[in-house]
């Protein structure tokens, strides 16, 4: 005997996914409540998450504190890059001065 495959409408899938993504229920709980397999609902949720991630601005999902921290980290990173460049320039100059003094001593 062959198995009967169930088909779900796009609206049904969207409502099921909303239980997880919008209402904060676990996939297992939502799947039990609506009578579908966890794996099936998990696939629907993953597909919707991927779709939402593609459409989202990367910085949009950050909270204010996360955004402030990110901006601070970026500023610190740029400051460190500038400081590193300055130190490399000083080291290069020190090598040139040492070479000049070494030649003068001979």
N, CA, C and O atoms as CSV, one atom per row, in Angstrom:
chain,resi,resn,atom,element,x,y,z
A,1,UNK,N,N,0.827,-1.166,0.000
A,1,UNK,CA,C,0.000,0.000,0.000
A,1,UNK,C,C,0.879,1.240,0.000
A,1,UNK,O,O,1.887,1.307,0.703
A,2,UNK,N,N,0.490,2.188,-0.776
A,2,UNK,CA,C,1.241,3.429,-0.853
A,2,UNK,C,C,0.803,4.400,0.228
A,2,UNK,O,O,-0.318,4.346,0.736
A,3,UNK,N,N,1.717,5.278,0.557
A,3,UNK,CA,C,1.379,6.275,1.575
A,3,UNK,C,C,0.682,7.463,0.921
A,3,UNK,O,O,0.929,7.795,-0.239
A,4,UNK,N,N,-0.171,8.076,1.679
A,4,UNK,CA,C,-0.871,9.256,1.192
A,4,UNK,C,C,-0.102,10.467,1.671
A,4,UNK,O,O,0.122,10.648,2.868
A,5,UNK,N,N,0.290,11.273,0.746
A,5,UNK,CA,C,1.084,12.458,1.070
A,5,UNK,C,C,0.147,13.639,1.313
A,5,UNK,O,O,-0.761,13.903,0.524
A,6,UNK,N,N,0.384,14.344,2.419
A,6,UNK,CA,C,-0.446,15.498,2.746
A,6,UNK,C,C,0.101,16.736,2.046
A,6,UNK,O,O,1.313,16.895,1.902
A,7,UNK,N,N,-0.791,17.599,1.618
A,7,UNK,CA,C,-0.406,18.856,0.991
A,7,UNK,C,C,-0.958,19.994,1.832
A,7,UNK,O,O,-2.093,19.937,2.306
A,8,UNK,N,N,-0.146,21.029,2.012
A,8,UNK,CA,C,-0.540,22.173,2.830
A,8,UNK,C,C,-0.517,23.431,1.976
A,8,UNK,O,O,0.350,23.608,1.120
A,9,UNK,N,N,-1.477,24.287,2.224
A,9,UNK,CA,C,-1.530,25.545,1.473
A,9,UNK,C,C,-0.447,26.490,2.001
A,9,UNK,O,O,0.072,26.320,3.104
A,10,UNK,N,N,-0.128,27.478,1.188
A,10,UNK,CA,C,0.865,28.473,1.588
A,10,UNK,C,C,0.390,29.219,2.840
A,10,UNK,O,O,1.195,29.550,3.710
A,11,UNK,N,N,-0.907,29.478,2.926
A,11,UNK,CA,C,-1.455,30.178,4.093
A,11,UNK,C,C,-1.288,29.336,5.358
A,11,UNK,O,O,-0.942,29.864,6.415
A,12,UNK,N,N,-1.531,28.042,5.253
A,12,UNK,CA,C,-1.378,27.143,6.398
A,12,UNK,C,C,0.076,27.135,6.864
A,12,UNK,O,O,0.359,27.226,8.059
A,13,UNK,N,N,0.989,27.026,5.907
A,13,UNK,CA,C,2.415,27.020,6.247
A,13,UNK,C,C,2.821,28.332,6.914
A,13,UNK,O,O,3.560,28.335,7.898
A,14,UNK,N,N,2.331,29.446,6.370
A,14,UNK,CA,C,2.666,30.757,6.930
A,14,UNK,C,C,2.155,30.875,8.360
A,14,UNK,O,O,2.858,31.397,9.225
A,15,UNK,N,N,0.955,30.403,8.616
A,15,UNK,CA,C,0.404,30.444,9.975
A,15,UNK,C,C,1.204,29.556,10.925
A,15,UNK,O,O,1.444,29.922,12.075
A,16,UNK,N,N,1.611,28.392,10.436
A,16,UNK,CA,C,2.399,27.478,11.259
A,16,UNK,C,C,3.769,28.088,11.590
A,16,UNK,O,O,4.238,27.998,12.725
A,17,UNK,N,N,4.389,28.693,10.612
A,17,UNK,CA,C,5.690,29.329,10.815
A,17,UNK,C,C,5.561,30.508,11.766
A,17,UNK,O,O,6.458,30.750,12.574
A,18,UNK,N,N,4.464,31.241,11.683
A,18,UNK,CA,C,4.234,32.382,12.569
A,18,UNK,C,C,4.149,31.946,14.024
A,18,UNK,O,O,4.554,32.692,14.916
A,19,UNK,N,N,3.635,30.766,14.271
A,19,UNK,CA,C,3.601,30.262,15.641
A,19,UNK,C,C,5.000,30.190,16.233
A,19,UNK,O,O,5.193,30.451,17.421
A,20,UNK,N,N,5.961,29.840,15.414
A,20,UNK,CA,C,7.336,29.699,15.885
A,20,UNK,C,C,8.051,31.045,15.886
A,20,UNK,O,O,8.602,31.459,16.906
A,21,UNK,N,N,8.043,31.723,14.751
A,21,UNK,CA,C,8.843,32.935,14.615
A,21,UNK,C,C,8.226,34.152,15.301
A,21,UNK,O,O,8.951,34.968,15.872
A,22,UNK,N,N,6.926,34.284,15.255
A,22,UNK,CA,C,6.286,35.480,15.802
A,22,UNK,C,C,5.786,35.279,17.236
A,22,UNK,O,O,5.868,36.192,18.059
A,23,UNK,N,N,5.269,34.087,17.530
A,23,UNK,CA,C,4.715,33.834,18.862
A,23,UNK,C,C,5.744,33.253,19.821
A,23,UNK,O,O,5.484,33.174,21.021
A,24,UNK,N,N,6.908,32.845,19.318
A,24,UNK,CA,C,7.979,32.364,20.183
A,24,UNK,C,C,7.831,30.932,20.667
A,24,UNK,O,O,8.504,30.532,21.618
A,25,UNK,N,N,6.979,30.164,20.043
A,25,UNK,CA,C,6.843,28.759,20.438
A,25,UNK,C,C,7.985,27.947,19.847
A,25,UNK,O,O,8.593,28.339,18.851
A,26,UNK,N,N,8.267,26.817,20.469
A,26,UNK,CA,C,9.292,25.939,19.913
A,26,UNK,C,C,8.705,25.198,18.709
A,26,UNK,O,O,7.489,25.062,18.574
A,27,UNK,N,N,9.583,24.733,17.858
A,27,UNK,CA,C,9.136,23.978,16.678
A,27,UNK,C,C,8.406,22.716,17.122
A,27,UNK,O,O,7.377,22.359,16.549
A,28,UNK,N,N,8.938,22.037,18.148
A,28,UNK,CA,C,8.321,20.798,18.623
A,28,UNK,C,C,6.910,21.047,19.149
A,28,UNK,O,O,5.984,20.299,18.836
A,29,UNK,N,N,6.750,22.102,19.949
A,29,UNK,CA,C,5.441,22.423,20.514
A,29,UNK,C,C,4.438,22.779,19.420
A,29,UNK,O,O,3.314,22.277,19.406
A,30,UNK,N,N,4.855,23.649,18.508
A,30,UNK,CA,C,3.954,24.066,17.433
A,30,UNK,C,C,3.581,22.883,16.550
A,30,UNK,O,O,2.425,22.750,16.148
A,31,UNK,N,N,4.546,22.026,16.246
A,31,UNK,CA,C,4.270,20.859,15.399
A,31,UNK,C,C,3.257,19.932,16.058
A,31,UNK,O,O,2.347,19.430,15.397
A,32,UNK,N,N,3.412,19.706,17.360
A,32,UNK,CA,C,2.439,18.864,18.079
A,32,UNK,C,C,1.044,19.480,18.033
A,32,UNK,O,O,0.051,18.785,17.819
A,33,UNK,N,N,0.986,20.789,18.236
A,33,UNK,CA,C,-0.315,21.464,18.296
A,33,UNK,C,C,-1.060,21.446,16.963
A,33,UNK,O,O,-2.287,21.359,16.941
A,34,UNK,N,N,-0.331,21.525,15.858
A,34,UNK,CA,C,-1.026,21.575,14.572
A,34,UNK,C,C,-1.037,20.238,13.846
A,34,UNK,O,O,-1.659,20.111,12.791
A,35,UNK,N,N,-0.357,19.240,14.399
A,35,UNK,CA,C,-0.418,17.896,13.839
A,35,UNK,C,C,0.449,17.659,12.617
A,35,UNK,O,O,0.062,16.925,11.707
A,36,UNK,N,N,1.625,18.280,12.594
A,36,UNK,CA,C,2.584,17.988,11.523
A,36,UNK,C,C,3.877,17.488,12.152
A,36,UNK,O,O,4.104,17.648,13.351
A,37,UNK,N,N,4.699,16.895,11.343
A,37,UNK,CA,C,5.980,16.410,11.844
A,37,UNK,C,C,6.910,17.575,12.171
A,37,UNK,O,O,6.904,18.605,11.497
A,38,UNK,N,N,7.709,17.388,13.223
A,38,UNK,CA,C,8.673,18.417,13.622
A,38,UNK,C,C,9.611,18.766,12.466
A,38,UNK,O,O,9.905,19.935,12.216
A,39,UNK,N,N,10.064,17.750,11.785
A,39,UNK,CA,C,10.997,17.952,10.669
A,39,UNK,C,C,10.369,18.808,9.569
A,39,UNK,O,O,11.025,19.668,8.982
A,40,UNK,N,N,9.105,18.558,9.306
A,40,UNK,CA,C,8.396,19.316,8.269
A,40,UNK,C,C,8.290,20.785,8.654
A,40,UNK,O,O,8.618,21.669,7.862
A,41,UNK,N,N,7.833,21.035,9.865
A,41,UNK,CA,C,7.712,22.419,10.329
A,41,UNK,C,C,9.089,23.076,10.408
A,41,UNK,O,O,9.231,24.259,10.099
A,42,UNK,N,N,10.088,22.323,10.815
A,42,UNK,CA,C,11.450,22.849,10.878
A,42,UNK,C,C,11.937,23.327,9.519
A,42,UNK,O,O,12.602,24.358,9.420
A,43,UNK,N,N,11.607,22.581,8.476
A,43,UNK,CA,C,11.981,22.988,7.111
A,43,UNK,C,C,11.277,24.276,6.707
A,43,UNK,O,O,11.879,25.161,6.098
A,44,UNK,N,N,10.002,24.370,7.051
A,44,UNK,CA,C,9.244,25.584,6.714
A,44,UNK,C,C,9.827,26.792,7.435
A,44,UNK,O,O,9.972,27.865,6.850
A,45,UNK,N,N,10.161,26.606,8.713
A,45,UNK,CA,C,10.721,27.701,9.509
A,45,UNK,C,C,12.079,28.118,8.961
A,45,UNK,O,O,12.356,29.311,8.837
A,46,UNK,N,N,12.926,27.152,8.634
A,46,UNK,CA,C,14.249,27.469,8.091
A,46,UNK,C,C,14.129,28.254,6.787
A,46,UNK,O,O,14.844,29.232,6.569
A,47,UNK,N,N,13.226,27.816,5.936
A,47,UNK,CA,C,13.016,28.500,4.660
A,47,UNK,C,C,12.588,29.951,4.881
A,47,UNK,O,O,13.084,30.854,4.206
A,48,UNK,N,N,11.677,30.177,5.817
A,48,UNK,CA,C,11.209,31.531,6.108
A,48,UNK,C,C,12.315,32.374,6.745
A,48,UNK,O,O,12.459,33.552,6.417
A,49,UNK,N,N,13.093,31.783,7.648
A,49,UNK,CA,C,14.213,32.520,8.260
A,49,UNK,C,C,15.222,32.937,7.198
A,49,UNK,O,O,15.697,34.073,7.193
A,50,UNK,N,N,15.542,32.020,6.307
A,50,UNK,CA,C,16.484,32.333,5.229
A,50,UNK,C,C,15.948,33.465,4.359
A,50,UNK,O,O,16.693,34.368,3.976
A,51,UNK,N,N,14.664,33.415,4.050
A,51,UNK,CA,C,14.038,34.456,3.238
A,51,UNK,C,C,14.083,35.803,3.955
A,51,UNK,O,O,14.397,36.827,3.348
A,52,UNK,N,N,13.770,35.795,5.240
A,52,UNK,CA,C,13.814,37.042,6.018
A,52,UNK,C,C,15.238,37.587,6.121
A,52,UNK,O,O,15.450,38.797,6.050
A,53,UNK,N,N,16.208,36.696,6.289
A,53,UNK,CA,C,17.605,37.132,6.391
A,53,UNK,C,C,18.087,37.780,5.098
A,53,UNK,O,O,18.854,38.743,5.131
A,54,UNK,N,N,17.639,37.254,3.961
A,54,UNK,CA,C,18.028,37.822,2.670
A,54,UNK,C,C,17.473,39.228,2.489
A,54,UNK,O,O,18.104,40.074,1.855
A,55,UNK,N,N,16.298,39.474,3.045
A,55,UNK,CA,C,15.618,40.749,2.853
A,55,UNK,C,C,15.998,41.781,3.905
A,55,UNK,O,O,15.663,42.956,3.754
A,56,UNK,N,N,16.680,41.379,4.951
A,56,UNK,CA,C,16.964,42.263,6.080
A,56,UNK,C,C,18.269,43.017,5.877
A,56,UNK,O,O,19.239,42.486,5.338
A,57,UNK,N,N,18.267,44.264,6.321
A,57,UNK,CA,C,19.483,45.067,6.380
A,57,UNK,C,C,20.320,44.500,7.524
A,57,UNK,O,O,19.783,44.293,8.612
A,58,UNK,N,N,21.611,44.241,7.325
A,58,UNK,CA,C,22.420,43.598,8.368
A,58,UNK,C,C,22.391,44.321,9.716
A,58,UNK,O,O,22.389,43.666,10.759
A,59,UNK,N,N,22.369,45.651,9.718
A,59,UNK,CA,C,22.379,46.382,10.975
A,59,UNK,C,C,20.979,46.565,11.557
A,59,UNK,O,O,20.840,47.033,12.687
A,60,UNK,N,N,19.945,46.205,10.806
A,60,UNK,CA,C,18.570,46.407,11.249
A,60,UNK,C,C,18.219,45.538,12.449
A,60,UNK,O,O,17.402,45.936,13.279
A,61,UNK,N,N,18.814,44.376,12.551
A,61,UNK,CA,C,18.450,43.437,13.602
A,61,UNK,C,C,19.156,43.729,14.921
A,61,UNK,O,O,18.954,43.005,15.896
A,62,UNK,N,N,19.976,44.768,14.971
A,62,UNK,CA,C,20.702,45.077,16.190
A,62,UNK,C,C,19.873,45.968,17.119
A,62,UNK,O,O,19.127,46.842,16.678
A,63,UNK,N,N,20.031,45.717,18.404
A,63,UNK,CA,C,19.409,46.605,19.379
A,63,UNK,C,C,20.243,47.882,19.466
A,63,UNK,O,O,21.336,47.952,18.904
A,64,UNK,N,N,19.733,48.883,20.166
A,64,UNK,CA,C,20.481,50.140,20.294
A,64,UNK,C,C,21.818,49.913,20.973
A,64,UNK,O,O,22.835,50.459,20.543
A,65,UNK,N,N,21.828,49.112,22.032
A,65,UNK,CA,C,23.086,48.865,22.746
A,65,UNK,C,C,24.063,48.076,21.872
A,65,UNK,O,O,25.266,48.336,21.893
A,66,UNK,N,N,23.547,47.113,21.106
A,66,UNK,CA,C,24.416,46.358,20.205
A,66,UNK,C,C,24.974,47.257,19.108
A,66,UNK,O,O,26.144,47.148,18.741
A,67,UNK,N,N,24.131,48.143,18.590
A,67,UNK,CA,C,24.582,49.066,17.543
A,67,UNK,C,C,25.657,50.008,18.090
A,67,UNK,O,O,26.653,50.275,17.418
A,68,UNK,N,N,25.450,50.513,19.320
A,68,UNK,CA,C,26.437,51.400,19.945
A,68,UNK,C,C,27.748,50.659,20.173
A,68,UNK,O,O,28.827,51.208,19.949
A,69,UNK,N,N,27.652,49.408,20.620
A,69,UNK,CA,C,28.855,48.609,20.841
A,69,UNK,C,C,29.582,48.349,19.521
A,69,UNK,O,O,30.809,48.424,19.458
A,70,UNK,N,N,28.826,48.045,18.476
A,70,UNK,CA,C,29.427,47.811,17.171
A,70,UNK,C,C,30.151,49.052,16.667
A,70,UNK,O,O,31.265,48.958,16.152
A,71,UNK,N,N,29.520,50.212,16.813
A,71,UNK,CA,C,30.155,51.460,16.382
A,71,UNK,C,C,31.415,51.736,17.189
A,71,UNK,O,O,32.417,52.198,16.644
A,72,UNK,N,N,31.365,51.449,18.514
A,72,UNK,CA,C,32.545,51.640,19.357
A,72,UNK,C,C,33.665,50.690,18.943
A,72,UNK,O,O,34.828,51.088,18.876
A,73,UNK,N,N,33.319,49.443,18.667
A,73,UNK,CA,C,34.330,48.471,18.231
A,73,UNK,C,C,34.955,48.868,16.897
A,73,UNK,O,O,36.160,48.715,16.700
A,74,UNK,N,N,34.139,49.373,15.990
A,74,UNK,CA,C,34.665,49.819,14.700
A,74,UNK,C,C,35.601,51.003,14.882
A,74,UNK,O,O,36.643,51.079,14.231
A,75,UNK,N,N,35.235,51.928,15.767
A,75,UNK,CA,C,36.091,53.090,16.032
A,75,UNK,C,C,37.397,52.644,16.685
A,75,UNK,O,O,38.469,53.131,16.325
A,76,UNK,N,N,37.313,51.718,17.644
A,76,UNK,CA,C,38.523,51.199,18.299
A,76,UNK,C,C,39.419,50.485,17.296
A,76,UNK,O,O,40.640,50.635,17.326
A,77,UNK,N,N,38.804,49.707,16.409
A,77,UNK,CA,C,39.565,48.985,15.390
A,77,UNK,C,C,40.304,49.967,14.477
A,77,UNK,O,O,41.479,49.764,14.169
A,78,UNK,N,N,39.623,51.020,14.047
A,78,UNK,CA,C,40.258,52.018,13.179
A,78,UNK,C,C,41.387,52.726,13.919
A,78,UNK,O,O,42.440,52.993,13.341
A,79,UNK,N,N,41.168,53.033,15.211
A,79,UNK,CA,C,42.211,53.680,16.010
A,79,UNK,C,C,43.436,52.777,16.117
A,79,UNK,O,O,44.567,53.251,16.013
A,80,UNK,N,N,43.218,51.485,16.323
A,80,UNK,CA,C,44.327,50.539,16.412
A,80,UNK,C,C,45.068,50.417,15.080
A,80,UNK,O,O,46.294,50.310,15.059
A,81,UNK,N,N,44.335,50.431,13.981
A,81,UNK,CA,C,44.986,50.400,12.667
A,81,UNK,C,C,45.871,51.629,12.475
A,81,UNK,O,O,47.002,51.521,12.002
A,82,UNK,N,N,45.345,52.798,12.847
A,82,UNK,CA,C,46.121,54.031,12.728
A,82,UNK,C,C,47.350,53.994,13.632
A,82,UNK,O,O,48.441,54.392,13.225
A,83,UNK,N,N,47.164,53.517,14.854
A,83,UNK,CA,C,48.268,53.421,15.805
A,83,UNK,C,C,49.326,52.449,15.299
A,83,UNK,O,O,50.521,52.711,15.433
A,84,UNK,N,N,48.902,51.341,14.726
A,84,UNK,CA,C,49.837,50.357,14.178
A,84,UNK,C,C,50.652,50.961,13.038
A,84,UNK,O,O,51.863,50.757,12.960
A,85,UNK,N,N,49.994,51.696,12.163
A,85,UNK,CA,C,50.698,52.337,11.053
A,85,UNK,C,C,51.722,53.332,11.578
A,85,UNK,O,O,52.830,53.416,11.049
A,86,UNK,N,N,51.365,54.081,12.605
A,86,UNK,CA,C,52.280,55.052,13.208
A,86,UNK,C,C,53.495,54.349,13.825
A,86,UNK,O,O,54.631,54.792,13.655
A,87,UNK,N,N,53.238,53.247,14.543
A,87,UNK,CA,C,54.337,52.497,15.162
A,87,UNK,C,C,55.259,51.875,14.113
A,87,UNK,O,O,56.476,51.835,14.300
A,88,UNK,N,N,54.691,51.397,13.029
A,88,UNK,CA,C,55.518,50.845,11.951
A,88,UNK,C,C,56.394,51.936,11.340
A,88,UNK,O,O,57.556,51.692,11.014
A,89,UNK,N,N,55.844,53.125,11.187
A,89,UNK,CA,C,56.620,54.237,10.652
A,89,UNK,C,C,57.754,54.601,11.610
A,89,UNK,O,O,58.871,54.870,11.167
A,90,UNK,N,N,57.482,54.612,12.917
A,90,UNK,CA,C,58.526,54.900,13.900
A,90,UNK,C,C,59.619,53.838,13.875
A,90,UNK,O,O,60.804,54.165,13.943
A,91,UNK,N,N,59.231,52.575,13.778
A,91,UNK,CA,C,60.205,51.487,13.738
A,91,UNK,C,C,61.081,51.591,12.493
A,91,UNK,O,O,62.291,51.380,12.562
A,92,UNK,N,N,60.478,51.913,11.369
A,92,UNK,CA,C,61.226,52.079,10.125
A,92,UNK,C,C,62.226,53.221,10.251
A,92,UNK,O,O,63.373,53.102,9.819
A,93,UNK,N,N,61.789,54.322,10.844
A,93,UNK,CA,C,62.674,55.467,11.040
A,93,UNK,C,C,63.817,55.103,11.982
A,93,UNK,O,O,64.964,55.478,11.738
A,94,UNK,N,N,63.515,54.375,13.055
A,94,UNK,CA,C,64.552,53.965,14.009
A,94,UNK,C,C,65.592,53.080,13.331
A,94,UNK,O,O,66.783,53.201,13.617
A,95,UNK,N,N,65.162,52.197,12.441
A,95,UNK,CA,C,66.107,51.341,11.709
A,95,UNK,C,C,67.017,52.179,10.826
A,95,UNK,O,O,68.219,51.925,10.746
A,96,UNK,N,N,66.444,53.176,10.164
A,96,UNK,CA,C,67.240,54.043,9.299
A,96,UNK,C,C,68.257,54.833,10.102
A,96,UNK,O,O,69.403,54.989,9.683
A,97,UNK,N,N,67.834,55.336,11.265
A,97,UNK,CA,C,68.750,56.095,12.127
A,97,UNK,C,C,69.861,55.174,12.632
A,97,UNK,O,O,71.029,55.562,12.650
A,98,UNK,N,N,69.500,53.950,13.043
A,98,UNK,CA,C,70.507,53.005,13.531
A,98,UNK,C,C,71.498,52.668,12.428
A,98,UNK,O,O,72.698,52.569,12.687
A,99,UNK,N,N,71.022,52.490,11.210
A,99,UNK,CA,C,71.898,52.199,10.075
A,99,UNK,C,C,72.833,53.372,9.818
A,99,UNK,O,O,74.021,53.191,9.552
A,100,UNK,N,N,72.275,54.585,9.903
A,100,UNK,CA,C,73.080,55.785,9.673
A,100,UNK,C,C,74.182,55.920,10.722
A,100,UNK,O,O,75.323,56.239,10.387
A,101,UNK,N,N,73.836,55.672,12.027
A,101,UNK,CA,C,74.835,55.753,13.085
A,101,UNK,C,C,75.880,54.640,12.948
A,101,UNK,O,O,77.058,54.856,13.235
A,102,UNK,N,N,75.453,53.460,12.514
A,102,UNK,CA,C,76.398,52.353,12.343
A,102,UNK,C,C,77.393,52.660,11.256
A,102,UNK,O,O,78.571,52.329,11.396
A,103,UNK,N,N,76.966,53.277,10.180
A,103,UNK,CA,C,77.880,53.656,9.100
A,103,UNK,C,C,78.835,54.738,9.571
A,103,UNK,O,O,80.008,54.747,9.197
A,104,UNK,N,N,78.326,55.655,10.398
A,104,UNK,CA,C,79.136,56.767,10.905
A,104,UNK,C,C,80.216,56.263,11.865
A,104,UNK,O,O,81.272,56.888,11.966
A,105,UNK,N,N,79.988,55.166,12.564
A,105,UNK,CA,C,80.937,54.616,13.540
A,105,UNK,C,C,82.106,53.917,12.849
A,105,UNK,O,O,83.166,53.759,13.454
A,106,UNK,N,N,81.938,53.504,11.615
A,106,UNK,CA,C,82.994,52.759,10.923
A,106,UNK,C,C,84.040,53.641,10.395
A,106,UNK,O,O,84.999,53.165,9.786
